[in-house]
Amino acid sequence: MKIIQTICSALLLTCLATTAEAQDYDKYYQNMPVEMQKVTAPVIPDNTLKLTEVGGVGDGLTLNTDAFKKGISKLTELGGGHLVVPAGVWLTGPIMLKSNIDLHLDKNAIILFSPDKSLFVSPDGDSDRCYPGIRASKQKNISITGEGIIDGNGAQWRPVKRDKVSTVEWNAFQEIGGVERQEGKLWYPWDVRAGYPNIADTPEDQEKKRADLIRVTDCESVLIQGVTVQNSPRFHVHPCNSKNVIVDGVTVRCPWNAQNGDAIDFSDVNIGLIVNCTVDAGDDGLCMKSGKNKPNSPANGCADILIEQNTVFHAHGGFVIGSESIQGMKRIVVRDNRFSGTDTGLRFKSNIGRGGRCENVFIYNIVMNDIKDEAIVFQCDYMDRPAGRDNPDFVRPANLKNVPEFQDIHINNVTCYGCATAIKAKGTTEARCVYGIDITNSTIIYNKNATDIDDATAQLKLTDVRMVENKKN
C-alpha cells in the first residue's frame, strides 16, 4: 500500500510540474505587431498537501474554510507548494492565497462558496464590499490550476431584473425568498428562506456588498489555468494593479442575464496573457479597465497584454476597453479570437471623468457571428447604471479631466456574419476622443445599418472594408 501511495504522490508531483512551471508561454509571442514584455509562469515549490490531510471533507455539507486556511498556512511554513483539492464538493467561506501557493483542483473537485453571506463580511469592517471567494493581496508566485470547478453561488447575491427572465425563472428566484422592488420589476435575495442572515440594513445596501469570485490585488506572477469559474456574485476573474498575470485555458460561465457578470477583467495589469479561454457570461467578456493611480502598486494602466485563441459566447462585448481607462491602455494585442452570440463584438466605452489614452492597440484575425448590436463600437457617453439605483443624467465635470482618448487603434481582418450595425462611433464635442483609428481588410454582414458614425466627433479610416446587408433577415 505504501509503495502505491508513493507512486501516486510522485505522479501527482510530475503532473503539477508539467501544468504550470513547464508551460512554454514564449510560443504565443510570435510575429507580434509591437514589441512587448512577455509573461513568465510563477514558480511553485514541489511540496504537495491534500485538503483532506488538514481536515477537509468534500461532502457538500461540511464547511471547509478552516481546512483551506490550515492547508495554505502549513505549505507557507514549508516555503510554499500545491494545495490539492480532491474529487468532492467542498463547501467553504472565503479563501486567501499566499505567496508561492498553488491551489490545484482535481477534475471532479468543486469548490462551492457558501450561501451564508455573513462568512464573507470583513470582521474589521475594513471594506465596503465583502471578501471575494478567492483573494490575494501583495503576494508573489500564486496560481489556481487544475480541471475542477469554482462556483460562487451567485444567485444568493445578485439582483434580478424581471424583464430579463422568464416566468419560470422568476418563480424559481422567488422560491429562494427575497423581496421585490420597483413594482415587481426587480428582485433581491433578501430574507432568504434558508435562514441565512442579511448583512446590511436594506436589500439595496446588501447588493452593494457583492464581491468578485477571484480577485488578486497588487500581486506579481499570477497564473489561473484550466479551471472552470462560474456563477460569481459579481466579476469572475479580476486581477487588479498586478504584474505578470496569465489566464490560460479557463472556462467562465454564468447566466446570460447575471447582473455585473463580467468574465475576465484586467484592471491595471502590466504584462498579461489571456489565452485558450472560453467565456459565456452576463456582462463583458474579455475586458481591460484602468482606474485611479495607485503609487505603491506593481502596475497602473494596462500595458503589454496579449489576448489570443479565446472564444466568447454570450457577453455584452467580446473584447472591451473601458469604461474606466484612466491610466491608459498601451501595447495591447488581440488576435485570433472568435465571438459568437455577443451583444457587441469589439467595444470601446468610456466617458469624461473615466477615460484615458490608448496607444499601440492591435486587433486582428477576429471572427464573429450572431452579434446582437454592433460588430465594432466606440462610445464616449457611457454611464454605469446599477440595478435598483437612481440613474441621473450625466453631469460633465467642472474641467475636462480624464477624457477618453480612443486613438492609435488598428483593426484588421475582421469577419462578421450577422449584426445589427457594422460600425458605430461617436465621440464628444467637448474633446477629441475618437480619432486615429483604422479598420482594414474586413467583411461585415449586417442586418440593419452599415455604419452609424458621427463624423463631427469620430474620425475612422476604413480601407478595404466590405459591409454587406443581409437581406434574408
Secondary structure as UniProt FT lines:
FT   HELIX           2..19
FT   TURN            20..22
FT   HELIX           25..28
FT   STRAND          48..50
FT   HELIX           51..54
FT   HELIX           65..77
FT   TURN            78..79
FT   STRAND          81..85
FT   STRAND          88..92
FT   STRAND          95..96
FT   TURN            99..100
FT   STRAND          101..105
FT   TURN            107..108
FT   STRAND          109..113
FT   HELIX           117..120
FT   TURN            123..124
FT   STRAND          134..137
FT   STRAND          140..146
FT   STRAND          149..151
FT   HELIX           154..156
FT   STRAND          160..161
FT   HELIX           162..164
FT   HELIX           167..176
FT   STRAND          179..181
FT   TURN            182..185
FT   STRAND          186..188
FT   TURN            193..194
FT   HELIX           203..207
FT   TURN            208..209
FT   STRAND          214..217
FT   STRAND          220..225
FT   STRAND          228..230
FT   STRAND          237..248
FT   STRAND          251..253
FT   TURN            256..257
FT   TURN            259..260
FT   STRAND          264..275
FT   STRAND          278..280
FT   STRAND          286..290
FT   TURN            295..296
FT   STRAND          302..308
FT   STRAND          311..312
FT   STRAND          317..325
FT   TURN            326..327
FT   STRAND          329..340
FT   STRAND          344..349
FT   TURN            352..354
FT   STRAND          357..369
FT   STRAND          374..379
FT   TURN            387..388
FT   STRAND          405..406
FT   STRAND          409..417
FT   STRAND          421..426
FT   TURN            429..430
FT   STRAND          434..446
FT   STRAND          449..453
FT   TURN            455..457
FT   STRAND          458..469
FT   TURN            471..472
//
